[in-house]
């Protein structure tokens, strides 16, 4: 996922010269605040934002902060799944916190800047929660994403895209004004899920990995892409999200999505009918983080 890495410089000793060890670089927020959130309103806004040079988390558990901090900065919803965090203490999924922090610089809005923010978040968790973790690879339940009927029989909701997201990103880095979209349409190079009686998963100019990331959040399982499809796609999928194991984490605790009528297909049926794809349960290697140590934070 792509994470910011501290760099430790190593030197070779030479006879007659005394060399000093250089400390690893630390990525830290310039200013950061961690406070308990005692709100009892299940409809209150909760979530994470990274506007400008800031990082903001509202009404989140430490488990959720870890899932985000060790996830991928550039793709929506690619956070660690619940089963990828091992060793939770009870309070880590019940106590909720607000985090407000600033990077103190003006480099914003780029993938590199977001990577740095996640590196700073991981350091904040280590400093304030005394969090220490290590990685392991374990065999776990996964889904394999594959073609349901062959590459020449994609469904009507999955079409090659004419949007060149790489070119748009390069133009933005060169100072070109941001691309605008007609009112009511999705921004280019985006992917999203909108919950309701009929839930919509949509994207434009997206690789199949973005679809896999969203499906992973909905099913709460890692997705392995075996479609063999490359290039960007426009995606439009409509389905009934009721009963999917990842929905509660996406919409927030205490919130429900409206029940659909019985004419709406399940996610698995909709994938076949609308995209020409299928999800098959399997088992495979999954990267997990093991919590070695953690403490409740001191507030400021």
Backbone as a ProteinNet text record, in pm:
[ID]
protein_1_A
[PRIMARY]
XXXXXXXXXXXXXXXXXXXXXXXXXXXXXXXXXXXXXXXXXXXXXXXXXXXXXXXXXXXXXXXXXXXXXXXXXXXXXXXXXXXXXXXXXXXXXXXXXXXXXXXXXXXXXXXXXXXXXXXXXXXXXXXXXXXXXXXXXXXXXXXXXXXXXXXXXXXXXXXXXXXXXXXXXXXXXXXXXXXXXXXXXXXXXXXXXXXXXXXXXXXXXXXXXXXXXXXXXXXXXXXXXXXXXXXXXXXXXXXXXXXXXXXXXXXXXXXXXXXXXXXXXXXXXXXXXXXXXXXXXXXXXXXXXXXXXXXXXXXX
[TERTIARY]
87.8	0	95.1	335.9	286.2	295.3	351.9	356.5	484.9	480.9	603.3	698.3	825.2	923	1030	1060.9	1175.1	1301.5	1402.5	1526.1	1637.1	1702.5	1816.6	1942.6	2038.5	2162.4	2266.5	2331.4	2431.3	2567.2	2670.8	2804.5	2899.8	3003.2	3107.4	3221	3265.5	3374.2	3505.6	3587.7	3719.7	3821.7	3934.3	4035.8	4082.4	4086.6	4135.8	4029.4	3906.6	3799	3685.7	3639.8	3528.7	3401	3303.1	3179.6	3065.7	2975.6	2860.6	2737.7	2653.3	2529	2433	2360.1	2261.2	2123.1	2043.2	1909.9	1815.3	1720.4	1622.3	1540.1	1498.5	1412.5	1275	1218.2	1084.8	986.2	875.4	766.6	668.6	655.4	566.6	485	360.7	280.3	344.6	331.4	383.4	303.1	169.5	79.3	-25	-57.8	-157.6	-231.3	-362.2	-446.5	-524	-528.7	-606.5	-699.9	-830.9	-928.5	-1032.1	-1085.6	-1195.5	-1322	-1400.3	-1529.1	-1637.5	-1716	-1819.6	-1958.3	-1968.3	-2097.1	-2181.2	-2311.2	-2403	-2496.3	-2472.5	-2558.3	-2507.7	-2578.7	-2529.7	-2532.3	-2605.1	-2613.1	-2507.1	-2424.2	-2321.2	-2221.8	-2167.7	-2068.6	-1945.5	-1896.4	-1777.9	-1698.5	-1568.2	-1487.4	-1353.6	-1284.8	-1149.3	-1143.5	-1072.7	-1049.3	-904.6	-852.9	-715.8	-712.6	-788.8	-792.5	-664.4	-615.1	-498.4	-382.4	-326.8	-213.4	-258.2	-386.2	-441.1	-478.1	-486.5	-543.1	-650.3	-771.5	-883.2	-955.5	-972.4	-1049.9	-1153.3	-1278.6	-1387.1	-1462	-1468.9	-1552.3	-1511.4	-1381	-1332.5	-1264.8	-1271.8	-1202.4	-1055.5	-973.5	-833.2	-820.6	-905.4	-905.2	-921.6	-1014.5	-1037.9	-919.7	-857.5	-740.4	-624.5	-606.4	-500.9	-531.2	-657.4	-695.4	-666.7	-690.9	-663.9	-514.7	-448	-306.6	-217.7	-255	-174.2	-234.6	-331	-390.2	-319.2	-391.3	-333	-382.7	-291.7	-332.9	-404.1	-385.3	-431.2	-561.9	-617	-736.2	-843.7	-963	-1068.4	-1102.2	-1128	-1174.6	-1068.6	-947.3	-847.6	-783.3	-852.2	-801.3	-789.1	-718.2	-707.5	-845.6	-871.5	-994.4	-983.7	-1098.7	-1098.8	-1007	-1010.9	-930.6	-781.6	-745.3	-603.9	-539.6	-616.2	-563.9	-584.2	-475.4	-481.4	-428.6	-503.1	-457.1	-526.9	-644.4	-722.5	-752.9	-741.2	-800.7	-942.8	-1028.7	-1169.3	-1194.5	-1121.6	-1146.5	-1108.8	-1025.2	-981.5	-1094.3	-1201.5	-1315.6	-1437.4	-1422.7	-1536.7	-1507.7	-1391.9	-1356.9	-1336.8	-1389.6	-1382.7	-1304.2	-1236.8	-1145.2	-1162.5	-1125.1	-1111.8	-963.6	-913.9	-774.6	-773.2	-703.5	-682.5	-532.3	-479.8	-334.9	-301.9	-182.2	-134.3	6.9	33.5	167.5	262.8	208.8	293.2	360.2	319	379.4	269.6	310.9	216	205.5	270.9	266.3	143.8	38.8	-88.5	-144.6	-242.2	-319.9	-252.4	-136.7	-68.3	-63.3	-39.7	-27.9	88	199.2	315.1	281.1	203.8	165.4	75.7	-16.4	-103.5	-25.3	75.9	162.1	231.1	279.8	346.8	250	125.3	26.5	2.6	-4.1	-24.4	97.9	216.5	336.7	332.5	285.8	272.8	165.7	56.1	-47.7	7.4	84.4	141.9	235.2	311.7	399.3	318.1	206.3	118	61.9	21.8	-29.5	77.8	201.7	312.2	340.6	334	366.3	255.7	131.6	20.4	-43.5	-47.4	-109.5	-4.8	122.6	232.3	213.1	161.6	130.9	258.5	275.5	385.5	325.5	362.2	305.8	416.2	385.4	470.3	380.8	436	360.1	382.6	277.2	286	199	228.6	142.7	71.5	-62.3	-141.6	-238.2	-278.7	-379.3	-517.5	-602.3	-733.5	-834.6	-961.1	-1067.6	-1054.5	-1063.8	-1056.9	-1166.1	-1182.9	-1264	-1175	-1195.6	-1128.3	-1224.9	-1182.7	-1262.2	-1220.5	-1316.7	-1284.5	-1395.1	-1367.7	-1467.5	-1573.5	-1698.8	-1807	-1835.1	-1810.9	-1851.7	-1746.2	-1624.3	-1521.8	-1503	-1382	-1347.2	-1428.4	-1490.2	-1568.9	-1715	-1748	-1887.2	-1899.2	-1836.4	-1852.2	-1993.6	-2040.5	-2175.4	-2187.8	-2311.3	-2333.8	-2281.1	-2258	-2209.2	-2058.2	-1985.7	-1839.1	-1789.8	-1741.4	-1700.6	-1564.4	-1478.8	-1351.7	-1374.7	-1288.6	-1305.5	-1217	-1266.8	-1188.4	-1111.2	-1126.7	-1060.5	-917.3	-821.8	-681.4	-644.8	-658.5	-635.1	-489.1	-396.8	-255.5	-227	-288.2	-267.6	-329.2	-447.1	-510.4	-425.8	-369.9	-286.4	-159.8	-99.5	21.1	-7.9	-124.1	-161.4	-182.2	-243.6	-265.6	-133.3	-37.1	94	165.4	132	193.4	125.1	21.9	-44.9	-171.4	-217.5	-341.3	-459	-564.1	-681.1	-747.5	-809.8	-872.7	-984.6	-1001.7	-1107.9	-1241.9	-1339	-1471.7	-1565.8	-1673.7	-1772.4	-1906.9	-1993.9	-2128.8	-2201.1	-2292.8	-2368.3	-2437	-2423.6	-2488.9	-2409.3	-2294.8	-2213.4	-2096.3	-2033.4	-1921	-1795.4	-1708.1	-1578.9	-1499.7	-1416.3	-1335.7	-1236.1	-1203.4	-1102.6	-1143.2	-1267.6	-1316.6	-1393.4	-1408	-1486.9	-1558	-1682.5	-1759.8	-1869.1	-1921.4	-2038.8	-2142.8	-2265.2	-2376.6	-2481.7	-2504.8	-2597.2	-2740.1	-2835.2	-2976.5	-3058.2	-3191.3	-3271	-3210.9	-3151.4	-3067.8	-2929	-2831.4	-2695	-2622.9	-2546.8	-2473.6	-2324.1	-2251.4	-2105.4	-2067	-1998.5	-1971.3	-1830.3	-1775.5	-1643.5	-1620.2	-1525.3	-1488.2	-1337.4	-1284.5	-1139.8	-1065	-1128.4	-1070.9	-1014.1	-902	-854.9	-944.1	-935	-1015	-975.2	-852.2	-809.9	-897.5	-946.2	-1034	-1166.6	-1220.8	-1341.4	-1315.4	-1200.5	-1166.2	-1157.6	-1103.1	-1093.3	-1231.4	-1325.3	-1459.6	-1532.6	-1517.2	-1578.7	-1520.1	-1391	-1326.6	-1390.3	-1420.8	-1483.1	-1624.5	-1697.1	-1834.8	-1840.2	-1749.8	-1752.8	-1665.4	-1582.5	-1489.4	-1394	-1354.1	-1253.6	-1157.3	-1034.4	-939.6	-987.2	-964.9	-1004.6	-879.3	-872.5	-762.4	-817	-762.4	-810.7	-747.5	-829.3	-784	-860.4	-909.2	-983.2	-890.6	-765.6	-674.7	-705.1	-799.4	-836.9	-743	-703.2	-617.5	-680.2	-625.4	-678.1	-790.9	-822	-927.2	-1066.8	-1160.6	-1299.3	-1394.4	-1510.7	-1623.4	-1712.6	-1749.6	-1819.1	-1951.7	-2058.4	-2188.5	-2258.6	-2269.7	-2325.5	-2432.7	-2551.5	-2664.2	-2706.4	-2723.7	-2750.8	-2811.7	-2851.7	-2904.2	-2788.6	-2752.5	-2638.3	-2675.8	-2803.2	-2845.8	-2779	-2723.1	-2662.9	-2516.1	-2458.3	-2316.3	-2234.8	-2132.4	-2063	-1986.7	-1951	-1873.2	-1954.6	-2086.4	-2168.7	-2166.7	-2177.9	-2184.6	-2062.4	-1944.6	-1823	-1819.8	-1880	-1877.3	-1977.3	-2097.5	-2198.6	-2187.4	-2120.1	-2102.1	-2192.2	-2139	-2214.4	-2343.9	-2452	-2580	-2661	-2605.5	-2679.2	-2724.8	-2843.2	-2896.3	-2920	-2911.4	-2949.2	-3093.3	-3170.9	-3310.2	-3317.3	-3419.4	-3437.3	-3481.5	-3429.2	-3467	-3589.9	-3653.5	-3760.5	-3697.7	-3779.1	-3727.6	-3684	-3701.7	-3664.6	-3517.8	-3445.3	-3305.6	-3217.4	-3119.6	-3032.1	-2933.6	-2889.6	-2781.3	-2651.6	-2549.6	-2421.9	-2367.5	-2372.4	-2311.7	-2386.5	-2518.2	-2596	-2574.8	-2570.6	-2552.2	-2416	-2311.9	-2180.7	-2186.5	-2255.6	-2268.3	-2352.5	-2472.1	-2566	-2520.2	-2460.9	-2431.5	-2287.7	-2192.4	-2051.5	-1989.9	-2055.4	-1996.4	-1883	-1886.2	-1781.4	-1841.8	-1754.9	-1802	-1701.1	-1752.5	-1670.2	-1681	-1565.1	-1562.2	-1486.9	-1547.3	-1475.8	-1356.8	-1248.2	-1127	-1047.8	-926.8	-834.9	-699.5	-630	-501.5	-424.7	-299.6	-216.4	-267.8	-272.5	-317.7	-219	-178	-89.3	-169.8	-121.6	-188	-86.2	-135.6	-47.7	-86.7	12.3	-5.3	25.3	-66.3	-45.2	37.5	156.8	246.5	226.2	190.8	171.3	83.3	-2.8	-86.9	-134.7	-156	-206	-309.9	-400.1	-491.8	-408.4	-449.8	-366.3	-383.5	-285.8	-301.2	-354.2	-461.6	-526.4	-455.8	-483.5	-430.3	-533.8
-101	0	109.5	91.7	213.7	301.1	264.4	346.8	424.7	541.8	619.6	542.8	543.7	466.4	558.6	540.1	611.2	549.3	632.7	585.2	590.3	477.4	473.4	461.4	549.7	548.8	463.3	375.3	285.6	315.8	323.5	357.6	242.7	227.1	127.1	191	122.9	176.9	167.8	272	276	289.9	214.5	217.7	361.1	401.2	533.6	640.6	608.5	708.6	660.3	746.2	711.6	767.2	679.7	720.9	716.1	810.5	818.1	764.8	689.8	639.1	754.4	745.1	847.1	793.8	870.6	827	824.9	731	728.1	856.9	895	1011.2	981.2	1078.4	1062.7	1149.9	1091.2	1166.9	1199.1	1325.3	1364.8	1486.6	1492.9	1612.6	1729.2	1847.9	1965.8	1992.2	1980.3	1997.5	1887.1	1825.5	1718.6	1716	1688	1678.3	1548.2	1475.6	1352.5	1367.7	1355.9	1370.9	1259.6	1219	1122.7	1186.6	1106.7	1153.2	1080.4	1156.2	1097.7	1114.1	1150	1171.4	1045	1062.5	949	952.2	1043.6	1058.6	968.3	858.7	767.4	828.6	940.9	1005	1112.2	1134.4	1238.2	1202.7	1306.2	1282.8	1215.2	1113.8	1044.1	1002.5	997.5	957.9	1028.3	1019.7	1073.3	1163.6	1275.7	1365.8	1412.6	1443.4	1493.6	1619.7	1724.8	1846	1928.3	1982.6	2069.6	2003.5	2074.5	2018.7	1961.6	1921.2	1872.1	1724	1663.5	1530.5	1541.8	1492.5	1504.6	1370.7	1323.1	1201.3	1234.2	1198	1232.1	1107	1086	981.4	842.4	814.4	685	607.4	475.4	390	378.3	331.8	309.5	202	101.1	-2.2	61.3	155.8	221.4	308.4	375.3	458	371.8	255.4	164.7	114.1	76	25.4	128	255.3	360.4	388.4	399.1	435.9	335.1	207.6	104.3	59.5	138.1	108.5	182.8	203	265.6	408.7	508.1	648.4	693.8	623.9	679.2	623.5	518.4	454.5	452.7	508.4	511.5	372.7	362.5	240.9	132.8	152	46.9	64.6	19.1	16.9	-129.5	-152.9	-290.5	-343.3	-468.2	-533.1	-571.7	-599.1	-632.1	-750.4	-852.5	-972.4	-949.7	-832.9	-803.1	-734.2	-711.2	-653.4	-756.9	-808.1	-917.5	-867.7	-896.6	-860.4	-740.1	-703.8	-593.7	-618.2	-513.7	-514.4	-459.1	-493.5	-457.6	-309.5	-224.5	-81.1	-24.3	-96.8	-47.4	-43.4	-118.3	-116.1	-50.5	5.5	73	219.8	250.7	390.4	464.8	589.2	666.2	795.3	841.2	954.3	1051.8	1176.8	1280.2	1315	1322.2	1359.9	1479.5	1585.5	1703	1726.4	1734	1748.1	1827.3	1884.8	1961.8	1916.9	1909.4	1872.4	1990.4	2111.9	2230.8	2269.5	2210.3	2248.8	2281.9	2322.9	2364	2263.4	2148.6	2046.8	1960.6	1982.4	1915.2	1859.8	1770.2	1723	1624.2	1570.6	1473.6	1339.7	1233.4	1100.6	1097	1164.3	1166.5	1236.9	1346.9	1419	1332.3	1257.5	1170.2	1054.9	1004.4	901.2	954	1078.4	1138.4	1152.6	1189.7	1203.3	1069.8	962.7	832.1	790	825	798.9	876.2	1000.2	1080.8	1023.1	971	909	787	704	586.4	628.1	734.9	782.7	838.7	905.7	956.9	842.1	733.6	617.9	557.5	556.7	505.2	596.9	729.1	824.1	834	846.4	873.1	747	640.2	514.9	408.5	443.7	348.2	222.2	239.9	127.1	69.6	-60.2	-132.5	-252.9	-273.6	-381.9	-449.5	-567.6	-630.1	-699	-727.1	-785.9	-936	-1006.1	-1148.6	-1177.8	-1287.1	-1335.9	-1460.1	-1457.6	-1570.9	-1614.3	-1738.9	-1789.9	-1758	-1696.6	-1653.6	-1667.6	-1648.2	-1650.7	-1529.5	-1550.2	-1443.7	-1466.9	-1372.8	-1393	-1375.7	-1459.9	-1445	-1377.2	-1263.9	-1191.9	-1241	-1293.9	-1352.9	-1320.8	-1348	-1330.7	-1439.4	-1399.1	-1496.8	-1565.9	-1496.8	-1552.7	-1534.9	-1496.3	-1473.2	-1324.9	-1287	-1145.7	-1072.9	-1147	-1081.7	-1067.3	-1099.1	-1091.6	-1011.9	-894.1	-807.4	-753.8	-726.4	-676.5	-530.4	-479.7	-341	-238.6	-280.1	-185.8	-176.6	-246.6	-244.6	-219.6	-98.9	-59.7	8.2	-17.5	54.4	204.6	275.1	418.7	497.8	612.9	704.3	804.3	798.4	893.7	848.6	937.9	910.2	977.2	902.7	961	999.5	924.7	958.3	1094.3	1120.7	1249.2	1363	1340	1443.3	1474.7	1369.8	1391.3	1467.8	1433.5	1503.7	1650.3	1676.4	1814.9	1893.2	1829	1896.2	1929.3	1835.4	1862.1	1975.4	1995.1	2102.6	2235.6	2240.6	2367.3	2390.1	2290.7	2307.4	2315	2392.7	2400.5	2264.8	2235.6	2105.3	2082.8	1957.3	1921.4	1926	1992.5	2001.2	1904.2	1869.3	1776.9	1845.5	1805.2	1861.5	1835.7	1925.7	1911.6	1776	1709.4	1580.1	1462.3	1485.3	1374.2	1351.8	1232.5	1200.9	1271.7	1311	1367	1262.6	1305.5	1208	1139.5	1015.2	939.2	920.6	882.1	862.5	731.7	681.3	561.9	580.4	530.7	555.9	450.6	445.6	364.7	457.2	453.1	530.4	431.7	431.2	335.6	389.3	298.7	333.3	208.3	222.3	103.9	28.1	103.9	44.8	104.9	23.8	72.9	77.8	185.5	204.4	203.8	124.9	127.4	178.3	291	353.1	409.6	416.6	475	506.6	595.7	621.6	635.9	584.6	586.3	501.4	393.6	316.9	182.5	139.1	2	-95.9	-222.8	-323.5	-334.1	-291.1	-295	-204.6	-92.8	-4.1	-73	-146	-224	-328.4	-396	-494.9	-435.8	-314	-248.5	-223.7	-176.1	-148.4	-277.7	-379.1	-508	-567.3	-543.2	-591	-528.6	-398	-331.6	-385.6	-411.9	-459.9	-601.2	-687.8	-828.1	-856.8	-761.3	-777.2	-893.8	-910.3	-1010.7	-949.6	-997.2	-958.1	-1012.3	-932	-969.7	-992	-1104.7	-1134.2	-1126.4	-1034	-1012	-1112.9	-1200.4	-1295.7	-1277.6	-1154	-1128.3	-1119.7	-1076.9	-1054.9	-928.6	-847.4	-724.5	-611.5	-530.1	-415.5	-290.7	-175.8	-52.1	1.6	128.5	189.4	150.2	148.1	113.2	215.1	229.3	296.7	187.3	204.8	99.4	153.8	76.8	114	-13.1	-29.6	-151.4	-112.7	-172.1	-145.5	-276.3	-274.2	-400.3	-373	-480.3	-475.6	-505.6	-408.4	-424.9	-485.5	-511.2	-563.7	-698.2	-711.9	-837.1	-852.6	-761.6	-772.3	-738.2	-816.4	-800.3	-669.8	-602.2	-479.7	-352.9	-362.6	-241.7	-159.8	-225.2	-152.2	-63.1	-114	-34.9	83	67.4	173.6	284.7	248.8	351.5	409.8	337.7	388.1	317.6	301.3	233.4	308	233.2	293.7	341.8	331.5	375.7	255.3	267.7	161.1	215.5	127.8	167	122.4	198.4	159	22.9	-54.2	-185.7	-169.5	-255	-252.1	-339.4	-319.7	-413.3	-540.4	-639.7	-771.8	-783.1	-675.3	-682	-649.7	-604	-565.5	-688.2	-707.1	-824.3	-811.8	-924	-925.2	-883.6	-852.8	-812.2	-918.9	-1044.2	-1151.5	-1172	-1162.1	-1174.4	-1054.3	-933.6	-811.7	-809.5	-859.8	-865.6	-946.3	-1058.9	-1144	-1074.9	-1027.6	-972.5	-839.4	-754.3	-617.7	-595.7	-670.5	-651.3	-770.2	-884.3	-1003.7	-1061	-1039.6	-1086.8	-1176.1	-1248	-1332.3	-1330.3	-1349.8	-1365.1	-1509.1	-1575.2	-1713.7	-1722.7	-1780	-1791.2	-1884.5	-1848.7	-1929.6	-1897.8	-1949.5	-1916.9	-1883	-1785.8	-1745.2	-1662.7	-1624.8	-1546.5	-1403.5	-1356.8	-1220	-1157.6	-1035	-962.5	-912.3	-939.3	-892.2	-820	-731.8	-671	-724.5	-757.4	-810.7	-698.9	-673.9	-569.8	-628	-573.2	-618.9	-542.9	-414.4	-332.3	-214	-172.9	-55	-6.8	124.5	183.3	289.9	313.6	427.8	556.3	653.9	773.9	871.4	956.5	1074.5	1185.1	1249.8	1350.1	1484.3	1570.5	1707.1	1805.1
0	0	0	-75.3	-86.9	32.3	146.6	265.8	268.7	339.7	358	446.7	413.6	489.5	546.1	675.2	731.9	676.1	649.9	589.4	691.5	711.8	802.6	718.5	739.7	661.5	733.3	657.6	715.7	652.7	734.8	687	717.9	632.4	653.1	730.4	835.9	917.9	843	854.6	794.5	907.2	897.3	1002	1024.8	1152.7	1188.1	1186.7	1144.7	1140.4	1228.8	1314.7	1403.4	1342.2	1318.7	1254.7	1355.8	1343.8	1432.7	1360.3	1431.2	1372.3	1347.8	1236.1	1204.1	1236.5	1308.8	1350.6	1230.9	1230	1121.1	1118.6	997	982.2	1040.3	1111.7	1168.7	1092.8	1054.5	995.5	1106.7	1141.8	1250.3	1209.1	1259	1240.7	1314.7	1258.5	1328.2	1454.9	1444.8	1558.9	1552.2	1665.8	1666.2	1798.8	1791.7	1910.7	1904.2	2018.1	2030.5	2149.1	2125.2	2232.4	2223.7	2339.9	2342.1	2287.8	2217.1	2167.3	2245.1	2321.1	2406	2345.9	2219.5	2155.3	2161	2183.1	2185.1	2064.5	1971.6	1854.5	1743.1	1711.7	1608.3	1468.5	1452.5	1321.7	1303.8	1405.7	1395.7	1285.6	1225.5	1120.4	1180.1	1112.8	1156.8	1033.6	1047.7	934.3	933.8	819.5	805.2	683.5	698.6	586.5	589	470.2	460	373.9	412.8	332	348.7	237.8	245.6	316.5	413.7	488.3	622.2	630.1	756.1	747.9	867.2	883.8	990.6	960.4	1053.7	1064.5	1187.6	1213.6	1319.9	1296.1	1386.6	1430.3	1561.4	1619.6	1570.9	1569.1	1522.2	1634.6	1624.8	1720.2	1680.4	1773.5	1741.2	1633	1637.5	1534	1395.9	1383.7	1254.7	1214.6	1310.6	1280.2	1231.4	1293.6	1249	1108.4	1083.8	951.8	843.4	873	775.4	765	879	878.8	810.9	814.5	750.9	618	567.5	437.7	326.3	215.2	97	86.5	66.1	66.7	-58.5	-171.3	-297.6	-348.7	-285.4	-338.8	-231.4	-259.3	-158.4	-107.4	20.2	86.7	99.3	45.1	64.1	200.6	300.8	436.9	477	586	632.3	670	637.3	679	825.9	886.7	1029.2	1059.3	973.2	997.9	974.8	919.5	897	1017.1	1122	1245.9	1355.8	1409.8	1506.7	1641.1	1748.3	1882.1	1941	1885.4	1942.5	2089.3	2170.9	2304.4	2292	2386.6	2375.9	2353.5	2428	2417.5	2282.1	2205.6	2074.9	1973.2	1997	1905.8	1968.4	2088.4	2153.3	2184.2	2240.9	2269.2	2138	2132.6	2008.8	2031.8	1926.1	1938.3	1822.3	1850.4	1747.6	1736.5	1614.3	1589.7	1495.6	1535.3	1451.2	1441.7	1318.9	1304.2	1178.6	1179.3	1064.8	1029.4	897.8	852.5	858.9	861.1	870.4	740.7	626.9	499.1	399.7	281.2	178.3	64.9	78.1	-27	-2.2	-79.9	-54.1	-184.1	-166.4	-279.5	-371.8	-335.4	-419.8	-348.7	-427.3	-366.8	-268.5	-303.3	-213.8	-83.2	-91.4	29.7	117.5	56.3	133.9	195.8	124.4	182.7	307.6	300.1	415.7	532.4	502.8	610.3	680.1	602.9	665.8	745.8	697.7	777.1	908.3	902.5	1024.3	1116.5	1058.5	1141.6	1213.7	1144.3	1210	1324.2	1303	1409.7	1525.7	1495	1600.1	1683.5	1618.4	1692.2	1781.2	1732.7	1814.4	1932.8	1910.4	2017	2121.7	2076.3	2168.9	2225	2145.3	2190.9	2222.7	2210.1	2232.8	2148.6	2027.6	1940.5	1880.1	1894.4	1830	1758.7	1631.6	1552.5	1471.9	1422.1	1321.8	1219.1	1100.3	990.1	982.6	943.1	912.6	790.9	722.6	615.3	663.9	656.4	703.1	593.8	597.9	505.1	560	476.3	522.1	408.9	444	343.4	251.5	122	22.8	-80.8	-172.4	-291.7	-413.6	-513.4	-642	-738.2	-795.3	-895.4	-1033.1	-1109.3	-1239.8	-1338.9	-1466.6	-1571.8	-1559.1	-1573.4	-1562	-1694.7	-1807.2	-1936.9	-2045.5	-2010.2	-2110.6	-2136.4	-2179.8	-2193.1	-2299.3	-2393	-2497.2	-2458	-2331.7	-2287.7	-2158.5	-2154.8	-2038.6	-2033.4	-1911.9	-1896.4	-1934.6	-1942.8	-1984.6	-1885.4	-1760.7	-1660.3	-1651.1	-1738.6	-1737.1	-1879.2	-1903.6	-2037.5	-2035.3	-2137.4	-2145.1	-2140.9	-2067.1	-2046.3	-2141.3	-2183.3	-2266.5	-2182.2	-2050.1	-1961.2	-1935.2	-1954.5	-1926.7	-1794.5	-1686.2	-1554.1	-1535.3	-1595.9	-1586	-1647.3	-1763.3	-1829.9	-1748.7	-1690.1	-1608.8	-1485	-1423	-1304.7	-1341.4	-1457	-1500.3	-1529.5	-1590.4	-1619.2	-1490.2	-1389.8	-1262	-1193.9	-1201.6	-1142.2	-1214.8	-1343.3	-1419.2	-1403	-1317.6	-1290	-1368.5	-1446.2	-1521.5	-1425.7	-1459.6	-1372.1	-1359.7	-1244.6	-1226.3	-1326.4	-1367.2	-1460.3	-1389.1	-1449.3	-1389.5	-1458.8	-1389.3	-1443	-1449.3	-1542.7	-1545.7	-1414.3	-1381.9	-1257	-1253	-1139.3	-1121.3	-1169.8	-1232.6	-1279.6	-1186	-1196.4	-1110	-1157.1	-1064.1	-1105.4	-1182.1	-1277.4	-1350.3	-1258.4	-1292.7	-1217.4	-1072.1	-1049.5	-913.6	-905.6	-783.2	-757.5	-625.6	-614.6	-493.9	-478	-353.3	-322.3	-260.9	-311.3	-255.9	-206.9	-74.8	-16.4	-19.3	-37.1	-37	-61.7	-86.3	-121	-237.7	-332.6	-436.8	-419.6	-385.1	-364.4	-498.9	-519.9	-644.7	-618.6	-695.5	-697.8	-836.7	-842.1	-971	-974.6	-1093.5	-1111.7	-1257.4	-1285.3	-1423.8	-1434	-1543.2	-1562.2	-1461.6	-1411.4	-1302.2	-1347.4	-1288.1	-1311.5	-1235.4	-1272.7	-1201.8	-1055.7	-1021.3	-881	-794.9	-851.2	-774.3	-744.5	-842.9	-818.1	-710.7	-719	-618.4	-479.3	-468.9	-338.8	-279.1	-361.1	-311.2	-275.2	-357.1	-325.6	-197.8	-175.6	-54	68.9	61.8	176	200.1	92.3	106.5	163	118.6	159.1	280.4	320	431.4	406.9	281.5	245.2	143.7	145.8	42.3	-92.3	-197.7	-333	-416.9	-483.8	-575.5	-717.9	-798.7	-934.4	-1029.9	-1086.3	-1186.9	-1317.9	-1341.5	-1465.1	-1585.8	-1564.9	-1676.7	-1754.2	-1705.9	-1775.8	-1735.6	-1833.1	-1804.9	-1865.6	-1828.2	-1882.3	-1797.3	-1811.2	-1729.3	-1777.7	-1682	-1712.4	-1649.8	-1711.5	-1648.6	-1590.5	-1463.3	-1388.4	-1336.7	-1353.1	-1297.5	-1251.7	-1119.9	-1061.4	-960.2	-973.4	-882.3	-818.2	-683.4	-614.1	-477.3	-410.9	-274.2	-178.3	-94.1	-3.9	130.5	153	282.4	311.2	431.3	473.8	439.8	361.4	331.3	456	488.2	616.9	633.1	524.1	536.8	541.4	526.5	516	644.3	759.4	885.7	905.6	870.8	887.7	791.2	673.2	573.2	604.4	649.2	674.1	814.1	906.2	1041.4	1140.8	1261.7	1367.7	1397.2	1418.4	1454.1	1335.7	1214.9	1097.1	1015.7	958.4	874.3	734.6	635	499.8	477.5	399.1	375	308.3	346.1	285.4	140.7	56.1	-85.3	-106.8	-221.9	-255.2	-311.4	-332.4	-367.5	-513.8	-592.3	-733.6	-757.3	-653.7	-669.2	-648.3	-736.4	-728.5	-613.3	-561.8	-464.8	-534.4	-455.4	-512	-606.9	-566.1	-645.3	-776.5	-773.3	-896.5	-986.3	-925.6	-1003.8	-1073.4	-1007.9	-1071.2	-1200.7	-1197.7	-1316.6	-1423.1	-1385.3	-1482.3	-1540.6	-1456.5	-1499.8	-1542.8	-1484.8	-1518.6	-1591.4	-1587	-1647.2	-1565.3	-1433.5	-1343.8	-1236.3	-1165.7	-1056.3	-942.7	-821.7	-702.4	-654.7	-642.5	-597.5	-465.4	-360.8	-233.2	-243.9	-176.8	-178.1	-52.5	-45.5	62.8	2.3	64.8	10.9	110.9	76.3	168.8	182.2	306	336.4	434	406.2	497.8	616.7	737	858.7	945.6	1031.9	1131.1	1268.8	1346.2	1481	1580.2	1670.5	1771.3	1884.7	1902.9	2008.3	2138.7	2127.3	2247.6	2211.9	2305.9	2286.6	2422.2	2435.6	2559.4	2525.4	2618.9	2601.6	2600	2519.5	2504	2619.4	2637	2720.5	2630.5	2671.3	2586.8	2598.8	2498.3	2503.9	2452
[MASK]
++++++++++++++++++++++++++++++++++++++++++++++++++++++++++++++++++++++++++++++++++++++++++++++++++++++++++++++++++++++++++++++++++++++++++++++++++++++++++++++++++++++++++++++++++++++++++++++++++++++++++++++++++++++++++++++++++++++++++++++++++++++++++++++++++++++++++++++++++++++++++++++++++++++++++++

